[in-house]
């Protein structure tokens, strides 16, 4: 069975919203992501097929390709939803708002909502460390997000095609987002992720000052001893 089909447009997923059919699709998408993540962690990417993932969820491979274009796409399926939410949030920000603060607010609204509740995030992070060959898919997804955000910023600012400004704003803000995600501890949930994002964008707004050095630890047994002249 080939692993790549034409990718169907992924509908926006809103937790608990939509009709019965939309909720069923959302549930199936989540089950496919979780099954793919678990099987990859248990067997290794090379030993998992689309058919294996489908068997876990009880659907046919044909139905699988209505949701994802490959088994790796199922593993990193949240990236598509995150891109849609960030871009939609950016386009909804007030027109008078400066581009970087507008993108910051769009990211702060989207990332904790989409990623913060992802129970498989830590497992996928571990998979990327264990199997670096899987990095190709998230790297492509990062590029697609940057292109989509750049296009949205160009639309907001009226920048001409190829102008540096929207590319620079998109690359800078998304780098801050990725840095926050890299340092986030999933057990802290959406609240911890929001705090990490706010810290990253705060440092960016301040011009990335060098943090104060941590005080050197006092050797054991030296605490409280008087200094010998």
C-alpha positions in Angstrom: 0.0 0.0 0.0 1.6 3.4 -1.0 2.2 5.7 1.9 1.4 9.0 0.1 -1.9 10.1 -1.3 -3.0 13.6 -2.3 -3.5 15.3 1.1 -7.1 16.2 1.8 -7.6 19.7 3.3 -7.7 19.3 7.0 -10.7 20.9 8.5 -10.4 23.2 11.5 -10.8 21.1 14.7 -12.6 22.8 17.6 -12.9 20.9 20.8 -16.5 20.0 21.5 -17.8 22.1 18.6 -19.6 21.2 15.4 -22.3 18.5 14.8 -22.2 14.8 15.4 -20.3 14.1 12.2 -17.6 16.7 12.9 -17.1 15.4 16.4 -16.8 11.8 15.1 -14.1 12.9 12.6 -12.3 14.8 15.3 -12.4 11.7 17.5 -11.1 9.4 14.7 -8.3 11.8 14.0 -7.2 11.9 17.6 -7.4 8.1 17.8 -5.2 7.7 14.7 -2.6 10.1 16.1 -2.5 8.3 19.4 -2.3 4.9 17.8 0.5 6.0 15.5 2.5 7.5 18.4 2.1 4.4 20.6 3.0 1.9 17.8 6.0 4.0 16.8 7.2 4.1 20.4 6.7 0.3 20.8 8.0 -1.0 17.5 10.0 1.7 15.9 9.0 3.7 12.8 10.3 1.2 10.3 8.1 -1.6 11.7 4.8 0.3 11.6 2.5 0.4 8.6 -0.6 2.3 7.8 -2.5 -1.0 8.0 -1.2 -1.4 11.6 -2.5 2.0 12.6 -5.8 1.4 11.0 -6.2 -2.0 12.7 -5.8 -0.3 16.1 -8.6 2.2 15.3 -10.8 -0.1 13.3 -10.9 1.8 10.0 -9.7 1.0 6.5 -6.6 2.3 4.9 -8.8 4.2 2.4 -10.5 6.0 5.3 -7.1 6.7 6.8 -6.0 8.7 3.8 -9.1 10.9 4.2 -7.3 12.2 7.4 -3.6 11.9 6.8 -1.3 11.6 3.8 1.1 9.1 5.4 1.9 7.3 8.6 4.4 10.0 9.6 1.7 12.6 9.0 -0.5 10.9 11.5 2.3 11.1 14.0 2.7 14.8 13.6 -0.9 15.6 12.6 -1.3 18.4 15.2 1.1 20.5 13.2 -1.6 21.2 10.6 -4.2 22.2 13.1 -1.7 24.5 14.9 -0.8 26.2 11.6 -4.5 26.8 10.8 -5.2 28.2 14.3 -2.2 30.5 14.3 -2.9 31.9 10.9 -6.6 32.4 11.6 -5.9 34.1 14.9 -3.4 36.4 13.2 -5.9 37.4 10.5 -8.5 38.1 13.2 -6.3 40.5 15.2 -7.1 44.2 15.0 -5.8 45.8 11.8 -4.1 48.6 13.7 -2.1 46.2 15.9 1.6 46.0 15.0 2.5 42.7 13.2 4.8 41.2 15.9 2.4 41.8 18.8 -0.5 40.5 16.7 1.4 37.3 15.9 2.4 36.9 19.5 -1.2 37.1 20.6 -2.2 34.6 17.9 0.5 32.2 19.0 -0.4 32.6 22.7 -4.1 31.8 21.9 -3.3 28.8 19.6 -0.4 26.9 21.0 -1.5 26.2 24.6 -5.0 25.3 23.3 -3.7 22.9 20.6 -0.4 21.6 22.1 -1.0 22.0 25.8 -3.7 19.3 25.9 -1.7 16.9 23.8 -1.1 13.9 26.0 1.4 12.3 23.5 3.7 15.3 23.2 6.4 13.9 25.5 6.3 10.6 23.7 6.7 12.2 20.3 9.6 14.4 21.6 11.3 11.2 22.8 10.7 9.5 19.4 12.4 12.4 17.6 15.5 12.0 19.8 15.5 8.2 19.4 14.9 8.2 15.6 16.3 11.4 14.1 15.2 10.3 10.6 11.6 11.3 11.7 12.7 14.9 11.8 11.9 15.4 8.1 8.2 15.6 8.6 8.2 18.3 11.4 10.8 20.3 9.6 8.6 20.4 6.5 5.6 21.3 8.7 7.7 24.1 10.2 8.4 25.4 6.8 4.8 25.3 5.8 3.8 27.2 8.9 6.4 29.9 8.3 5.2 30.3 4.7 1.6 30.5 5.8 2.3 33.0 8.5 4.5 35.1 6.2 1.7 35.2 3.6 -0.8 36.3 6.4 1.6 39.0 7.5 2.1 40.2 4.0 -1.7 40.4 3.6 -2.0 42.5 6.8 0.9 44.9 6.0 0.4 45.2 2.2 4.0 44.0 1.7 5.1 43.2 -1.8 5.9 39.6 -2.7 9.5 38.8 -1.6 9.7 41.7 0.9 12.0 40.9 3.8 9.8 42.3 6.6 7.0 39.7 6.8 9.6 36.9 6.4 11.6 38.3 9.3 8.6 38.8 11.6 7.4 35.3 10.9 10.8 33.7 11.4 11.5 35.6 14.6 8.1 34.9 16.3 8.1 31.2 15.2 11.7 30.8 16.5 10.5 32.1 19.9 7.5 29.7 19.8 9.8 26.7 19.0 12.3 27.7 21.8 9.4 27.8 24.3 8.1 24.4 23.1 11.6 23.0 23.4 11.9 24.0 27.0 8.3 23.2 28.0 7.7 20.4 30.5 4.4 18.7 29.3 3.4 17.8 32.9 2.9 21.6 33.5 0.1 21.6 30.9 -1.3 24.5 29.0 -0.6 26.9 31.9 3.1 26.0 31.9 3.3 26.4 28.1 1.7 29.8 28.2 4.3 30.9 30.8 7.1 29.6 28.6 5.7 31.4 25.5 5.3 34.6 27.5 8.9 34.4 28.7 10.2 33.8 25.2 8.3 36.7 23.8 9.2 38.9 26.7 12.9 38.3 26.2 12.5 39.0 22.5 10.7 42.3 23.2 13.5 43.3 25.6 16.2 42.7 22.9 17.3 39.3 24.2 19.4 40.6 27.1 21.9 38.2 28.6 20.4 36.6 31.7 22.2 37.3 35.0 24.7 34.7 35.9 23.6 32.1 38.5 25.5 32.4 41.8 28.2 29.8 42.2 27.1 27.0 44.6 28.8 27.0 48.0 30.8 23.8 48.5 29.4 21.4 51.1 30.7 22.1 54.5 31.7 25.6 53.8 28.4 27.3 54.6 28.6 29.6 57.6 32.4 29.1 58.2 34.2 32.3 59.1 36.8 33.5 56.6 40.4 33.1 57.8 42.3 36.4 57.4 
